[in-house]
Amino acid sequence: MQRNNIIAPWLRHYKKSYLSGDLSAGLTVGIMLIPQGMAYASLAGMPAVYGLYAAMIPQFIYALFGTSRHVSVGPVAIDSMLIAATVSAIASVSSDQYINAVLLLTLMIGLFQVFFGMIRLGFLVNFMSKPVISGFTSAAAFIIGIDQLKNLLGIDMNERGTALEILWLTMKQAEFINVQSVIIGVMGVFMIHFTKKWLKKVPGSLVVVLFGLGVMYFFQLEVKVLGSIPSGLPVISIPDFEFGLILQLLPSAAIIALIAYMESISVSKALQLKHKNEYKIKNNREFIALGLSDIIGSFFGAFHSTGGFSRSAVNEQSGAVTNLANIISGLILLFTLLFLTPYFEQLPLAIIGAIILVAVYGLIDTDYPRLLWKTKREDFYMLAITFVVTLLLGIQIGILSGMVLSLLLLVKRTAMPHIAVLGKLKGCNEYRNTSRFTDVEVRDDVLIIRQDAQMYYANCNHFYEFVLQEVAKKKGSLQVVVLHFGSVSNIDSTALSVLEDLILELQQMNIKTYFSDVIGPVRDFLNRVGFIKNLGKNHFFLDVQNAIDFFDQKGNQQEIKLNFERAIQSNEFEERKI
């Protein structure tokens, strides 16, 4: 692959006509990132200036390596909360040890993402099902909201714990609530909602920041403010590597790496659908681009970042055509760090709380749980369990339990797949599930069974028992069992052994076993292990009707022979035992 296809692929075909859109989007998102960066730094337990670093550095890196032309990379609410949940158990918030641990965690997340991308593990996010993510996200939104009450209410509280513990501690300090802080925060929330509804092109977070600074300039209220924010560029430094700390951070780094990728790739693909013929998203390249953003960012004081939905949507709506918009956004942050940070020192923390509360409110999804309740109760219960566990026990345990639930449900569904008894539809040669169709003909001497899943070690005994139960129902009149394998995509060695046991047991009952609709890869396997040769080629048929006709001794010998040859056609030419 050529170098210019790897680094900044959009630059090769850049046109002058793209500049106005990129400039407009870059300025808009850059301005939007100033308050967002500081707000999410607070959420992650980091000093505000680290939020500006996290909003700036990844913009440049992703612009060079990313494949989406509309994603804006920076800190996001859930990941910031995950960082705080992970590191606050190790060090005191905002301490030097805490900052080092966060930057080390960021570096590890980046290394995981680059590794996952290089070995093409983008499929891993498939194990994090939508119900789990929905339940986790909604619970995380509540946790974040409860955690931000201290900023909105203007009270001191450095304790960490579960959401309910923090809520209880907050309620205990009701007598210390700062009314001025509450008024500023509530007005901030309403102003953001107003701009979103009526002034969609105006960044609401910037409006409330200017409002908060204006109030403090004119009225000098007694509320908590951001305080000193260092000016200038970040200093290059390498996080301290401590083996014990790395072991503590390792599980969270892997989990956050996957969550962050899923967040970003979801946004990327949603926006790319609006520009289908303009560019393509490369999943594993996205892993690497996000990973490099974190790795390089960690050396410049930037904590973990990923593609965020709200600012990416603003980026696309503002006219972004290429990743030059990201570079322009980064330059806006750079200008802010060099010249504007002193102006933000008097920003009320209530405004930070308002920005975060509005952001996380959009994460709470009520429509999807209602849909699952009506359509798929198993998935609803998984969502509900993930929500409750996350809310009661914390974000890390919540997402881990959700992933375990997803895997257990997957195992359950594959270990007990759908198996149907088929009958012939009246007036045609089609065979369908007898429990779904009333106009089917069922013969006492024939049993037709279809498994709608692969056969492997976890479900082969279930299939074995099901067949024998159905055989017992025929009470001695049964002469042939036809196994419809059209939906069986794979057979492993354990399932093969069970299948051989089943055929042997049926033979002892003087019952023949025929196979129909066996797909190519399965035929290859059965041919390779000698199963077809041992059972006999005259036990395999193209479809159920051919099997029944052969059993009834219908059709001429030439047609029957041709049917056998087609039914066992394989790309495997050696037959050997395993």
N, C-alpha and C positions, 0 to 999 in steps of 0.2 A: 504494500500500500504506500502511495506517495506521501511525502511529508506534508504537503499542503492539503491533503485529504484528512490528515490526522489533526493538525493544528489549525484552528479557525477556518473550517471548510467553507463558511459563508463568505470569507474575504475574497476568495478567488473570483467569484462572479458578482462582486458588489457593483451596484449601479448608483449613479448620482441621484437618481429619483428616489432612492431608499432613504436618503439622509434626513429629509424633513420628518418622516415618520419615526425614525430611530431617535432623532434629537428630541422630539416631543415626548416620546415614551420614556426615554432615559431621564429627562428632567423631572417628569412627573413621578416616576418610581423612585428616583434618587431622593427627592424631597420627602416622599412617603416613608422611605427607609430610615430617616433621621429619628423621628419619634418611635417608630417600630423597633429599631435596633436598641434604643435605650430602654424601652419597655420590656423587651424580651430578655435583656441583660438582667434587669431586676428580677424577672421571673426565674432566671437560671441561677440567681444568687450572686451575680457578677457585678462589679462596678459598671456604671453606665457607659464609660468610654469603650469597654470591651464589646459592647453591643454595636458601636459604630465600626469597630474593627471587623466584627463578624458580618456586618452589612456591606462592608467595602471590599475586602480581600477576595471573597468567593466570587464576586461579580466579575472580576478580571480573569480568574482562573477558569470559571465555567464558560466564559465567552470564548476562550481558546480551545477548550476540549469538548464542550457539550454539543449535543446534536439537536436539541430543541432551540428554536429561534425566538421563543416567547417566554420561556421560564425565567423567572427572576429568583436567584438563589440568595438566601440569607437566613437569619434565625427565625424559627417558627415556635408557636406556643407549646405544642405537645412535647416536642423534642427538648425545649428549654426546661419544661417541667420534669422531664425524665432525667435530664442532667442534674437538676437540683435534688431530685429524689435519690439519685445514685450517690452524689458526692457529699451531700449534707450529712450522710451517715458516717462519713470518713473524717471530715474537717469542718471547722466553723465557717459559716457563710462569709464570703468576701475576704477571708484571711489569705495570706500568701500561700499557705498550704492548700487551701480550697482552690484558688486560682490555678495553681500548678496542676492539681488533680483534674480540673476541668479541661485544661489545655492538653494534658496527657490523654484524657478520655477522647478528646476530639481527634488527636493523632491516631489513636487506636481505631476509632470508628472509620477514619479515612483509609487506614491500612486494610481493614476488613473489606471495605467497599471495593478498593482496587483489586484485592485478591479475589473477591466474588466475581468481579467483572472479568478478570483475566481467565478464570476457569469456567466462565459462562454459567454462573449460578443464579442468573436472574429469575429462574423458575422457582427459587426458594420462597419468594413472596406468596406463591400460590398456597402455601401451608398456613397463611394467615388469612382465614376466610373473612368475607365481608361482615357477617354477623359479629364475629369477634372484634373486628376493627371498629364497627359501629358502637358496640357496647363499651369497648375500651375508650374510644374517643369521647363519647357522651359523659362517661364517668370522669375522665380526665378534665373535661370542661368544668364539671362541678368542683373538682379538686382545685383547679386553677382559680376559679371564681372565689371559692372560700378562702384560698390563700391570699387573694388580693383584697379581701375585706379590710385588712389592717391598713392598707394604703388609702382606701376610700374613707375609712372611719378615722384616720389619723391617730392610730394607737400604736404603742410599742409592743412588738411581739416577735421574738427571735426563735421561739420553740418550734421544733419540727415534730411531725407525727402524722397520723392518718387524718383524712378529711374531717371526720367527726370529732376527733380530738382537737384539731385546730379550730373548728366551729365552736366547740364548748369553751375553749380558752378565750376565744374572741368575745363570746357572750358574757363571760365573767368580767371582762374589762369594759362593760357597757358604760360605766360611770366616767370613763376617761375619753369617751368619744369627743372628737373635735368637730363641732357643728360647722365651722367655716370649711373644714376639709370635706365634710359630707356634701355641703352645698356646691363646692367647686366640682367634686367628682360627679354628682348627679347631673349638673349642668353640662359637664363634659360628655356624659353618656348621651344625653338628649341632642347635643350639638352634632355628635358623630352620626346618630340616626337621622337627623334632619338633613345633613349633607349627603348621606347615602341615598335618601329618598328624593330630594329635590335638586341637589347640586352634584350629580353623579360624577362629573369630571373633576370636582374639587376634592383633594385628599382630606377626609374628615379628621384624621389623626393630626395632621399639620394645623388645621384650624383650631383644634382644642389646645394644642401646644402654644400657639400664639395667644389664644385666649388666656391660658394659665399664666403665661409670662406677663401679659398685659395687666392682669388682675394684681399680680405681685408687684409690678412696677408702680401702679397707681395707688394701691391700698396697703401694701406692706402687712399682709395678714400673718397671724401666728399659726402657720401650718408647716408640716414637714416638707422639705425640698430636696432635690437631688444632691446639692452640695458641689464641691469642687470636682471639675472634670478636666483632666490633663489635656493640653493642646499639643499639636504636632503629630508626627508620624509614629507608628508603633515601632518599638525597638525589636530587632531580630533576636530571638532567644529560643533555646531548645528546652522543652519541658524536662524536669528531672525524672530520670528513669529509676524507679524503685521496684524491685521484683515483687515485693509483697503488695504494693499498691497496684501493680499491673494485674496481678491475680484477682484482686478485689474488683477491678474495673472490667475485667475480661467479659463476663456474661452480659453486662449492660452494654458494652461496646458492640458486641455482635447483634444484640436485639435492636439497638437504636440504629445501627447500620442498615438493617433490613427495613425497619419502619420508615426511616428517612427516604430510602430508595423508593419504597412503595408510594409514599406521599408524593414525591417528585415525579415519578413515572406516570402516576395517575393524572397529575396536572398536565404533564407533557402531552400525553395521548389525547386528553380532552381538548386541548387547544390545537393540537395538530389536525384534528378532524375538521377544523374550520379552514385548514390550509392543506388539503390532501395532496394536491399536485405540486406543492412548492418544495417540500422537503420530507424526509423520513426520520423517525425516531429509531435509534439503534440501542436496544435495551442494555446490552453489556457495556457499550461505550458510555452510557449514562452513569452506570455504576462507577466506572473509572473516573469520569469527569467530576462527579460528586465527591469521590474519595480524594482526588487530588486537591479539590477545594479545601477539604478539611485538613489534609496533611500539610499543605503549604500555609494555610491559614493559621494552624496551631503554632507555627514559628513566628507569627506576627501578632499574636494576642487575640486571634479570632477564635471564639468557641464555635461549636458545631453548627452547621447551616445546611439547608436543603431547599428544594424548590417549594415555594409557598403559593397556595391557591389564590388568595386575594390579590397580592401584588402582581402575580403572573397574569391574572385576568386583567388587571389595570394596565399592565405592560402591553398586552395584546390589543385592548380596547383603545389605548392611546396611540396606536399606529405603528408599533414596533414591527420591523420587517426582518431584521437580522440581530445578531448578538452584539452589534455595535451599541444598541440601546443599553445593554448591561454595562459596557465600558463607560458610557456616559453617566450612568447611575453611580458607578464606582467613583468617577471623578467628582461628582457632587458631594459624596461622602468625604473624599479627600480634601476638598475645599472647606467643608465643615470642620474637619479635624484641625486644619491649619489655622482657621480664622474665626470660627463661630462658637466653639465649645464654651467660652466664658459666658455667653448669652443664655445658655441653658442651665446654669447653676441654680437659678432661682425657680426652676420649674417645679410646681407642687407634685408630690408623689401621688396625690389624688388623681391627677391627670394621667399619670402612668397607669394607675389602677383602672381608670375609665377606659383607656385604650385597650387594655388586656381583657377587661370584662366584655366589651363589645365584640372583640375578636373571638373569644371562646364561646360566646352565646351562639354564634353561627355553627359551632361544632356539634351542638346538641341536635340529634336527629330523632324526631318523633314519628315521622311518616313510615320509615323503614320497619321499626318494631311492629307497628300496627299492620303493615302488609304481611310480615312474617307470621303474626298471630292468626291471620286469616288463611294463609297459604301453606306455611311450613312450620309447624309447631316445634319440631326438633331444633331448627335454626333459631327460633325465638328464644327457647330455653337457654341455648348456648349464649346468645346475646345477653340475656338477663343475668345469667350466672357471671359472665365476664364483667358486666356493669357493677354488680353487687360486690364481687371480690375486689375489683379495682377501687371502688369507693371505700370499702371497709378496711382493706389490707394494704392498699398502696398501688402505685402505677406498675412497678416492676412485677410484683406477684400477680397483678391483674392480667398483664399481657402474657406472662408465662403460662398462667392457668388457661387463658383463652387459646393459646397455641396448642397446649396439651389436649384441651377439649376438642379442638378441630381435628387433631390426629386421631383421637379416640373415636369420634363420630365417623371419620373416614374408615377406620378399621372396622367399626360396627357395620357400616353400610356394605363394605366389601366382604366381610365375613358372613353376612347373611343376605346375599343378593336376592333379587327377584327371580323366582323360578316359576314357570308356567306349564300347566298341562294343556296341550293343544288338541283341538278337534277340527274336523273338516267343515268349512262353511257350506251350507246347502246350495247346490247349483253351480259350484265352481271347485277348483283344485287348491284353493287357499286354506291354510290352517291357522287358526287363531286361538287365543286364550279362552278356555271354556268358562272361566269365571267372569269374563267380560262380555261374551257373546252368547245370546240365547239360541240362535239358529245354527247350532253346530251339531255335527253327527259324531258320536263317540262310540267306538267299537269295543266290545269286551275283550277281544283277542289282541288288541293293539293299544300300546301306551306311548304317547308322543310327549316328550319333555324338552323344554327349552330353558337354558340358563342364560340370563341377561347380564353376564359379567365374566371376566377372566376366571380361570380355575387355578387356585394356588393354595399353599399350605393352610391358610387361615379359613378357607371356605369349602374345601373339597369334602370334608366329612359331613358338612351340612347338606351338600348335594347328594352324597352317598345315602344318607338317612332319608332324605326327601324321596329319592327314587324308590327305595325299598318300602317306604310307607305307601306310596302310590301303587306299587306292585301288589302289596298285601290287600289292597282294596278290591283287586280284580278276582280274588278268591279262586285261584287255580285255572281260570279260563284264559289267562294271558299267555300269548305265544311269542310276541316280539315287542321289544322296547326300542323306539326310535329316538335317538338323542339329537336334537336340533342344536348344532353348535355354531350357528350363524352369528351369535353375539359373543362367543367365547374368543377373545383376542389373544389369549396366552394360556399355556398350560405349563406349570413347573414340574419338577421331578417328583415332588410329594403328591401332587394331584394326579400325575401319571400312574403312580403306584396305587392310589386309591381307585382310580378308574379301572385298572387291571383287576383289582380285588372285586369290584362291582360286577364286571363282566363274568368273572369266574363264578361268583355266587349265582348270577342269573343262569349261567350254563348248567349249574347243578340243579336248578329248578326247571330245566329244559326250556328256557326262554332265550331266544336269540337277541342280540344287540346290534342294531344298525346305527350308523352315523350319517347325518345329512347336513348340507350347507357349511361344511368345515372350511374355514377361510385359509388362504395360502400360507401365512406364517405358521399356523397351527399344523397344517398338512406337512410342511417342511420338517417340523419338530417330530411329528409322529412317524414320518418316513425315516428320519435320521436315527431314531432309537429302535427301529425295527417293529414298531407297534402295528403298522399297517400290514407288514408282511406276516407277522405272527397271527393276527386276527383273521386276515384274509381280505383280498381286494374286493370281494363281493359283499362286504359289509359297509361300504362307503358309497353315498349317493349325492347327486347334485342338489336334490331337494327332497322334501318329505314324500311328495306324491310318487316320485320314482322309487323310493324305498317301499312304499305300500304296494305299488304295482309289482315289484319284484317278489314281494312276499306273497301276493295273490297270484303269482305266475302269469302275469299279463305282459304283453309286448314280445317282440321277436328277439332272438338271441343276439343279432347284430347290434340292435339298439341298446340292449342291456350291457353288452361288452363295451360299447362306446361310452355309455353312462359311467361305468366303473372307471375307465381310463381318465375321463374328465374329472371325476370326483376325487381322484388321488393324485392328480397332476401336481408335481413338486419341483422346486429348484434344487432339491437335495438328491444326489444320485447315489450316495453311499448309505447303506443300511447297516447299522451296527448297534450293539447293545451298550447301554450306559450303566 
